[in-house]
Amino acid sequence: MIKRIRLMSHTVADDRCAAAWRAAATAALSAPPDVRPVRAAACTTLPDVLPDPRFDAIGLEWFADAAHLARFASWLASPHGAAASQALSGAVEPGSGHIIVAREHSLRGADWLERRWREGGAKLKHMAIARRAEGLTPAEFSDLWRNRAGRVGAVPIPEQARGRAYVQNHPLPKAGADWAYDAVNEVYFDDLDGLRTRIAWFAEHFDGVGEDDLVGESWFVAVREEAL
């Protein structure tokens, strides 16, 4: 599955931005049946749980393959698609947004995720956004990252901090330039206690800079994800 990830910052921190963000995320589903995403979700960061998030909102859209995503991109460039995107006007800082197109890899909890999407609603997530260490190519970073799932350096992540499901998003090759970020991961939780347990473990065992041979820079965010 291919995933289109949007990372956004708000102009002001109030309910108008949250409403505009949800409307814009939902607008993608107004595309024609063979164009619209397989599913979409809107994530709003929780600064009271994890302060000073790098982004205020994260949008996720899933596509069956590259051809499906290309049809959607063409629709976005059309008058109908442009009109749908206007829902974000005035709610997002100009130039603050980043889009990453990635391949999704569900490395743990596939059955749980299947139920999650079937039932809909909202879930809590701990997400990490990272840039690769200097000297690594995107392909080298991708291979190393996938092989180190479930641990930080040589330290295994304990069961109580592992969540119900773990997803890695590996950016697709991009001609001419790198993506703004090299990795986005998602760890799902049923409740706030589980989310806080993971946050506390990483605060103790991860200094925010990263594993020198894998991650150059990284940022954590706690989010509430709503299936649209």
Buried (B, 14 or more C-beta within 10 A) or exposed (E): BBBBBBBBBBBEEEEEBBEBBBBBBBBBEEBEEEBBBEBBBBBBBBEEBBEEBBBBBBBBBBBEEEEBBEBBBEBBEEEEBEEBEEBBEEBBEEEEBBEBBBBBBBEBBEEBBEEBEEEEEEBBBBBBBBBBBEEBEBEEBBEBBEEBEEEBEEEEBEEEBBBBBBBBBBBBEEEEEEBEBBBBBBBBBEEEEBBBBBBEBBEEEBEEEBBEEBBBBBBBBBBBBBBB
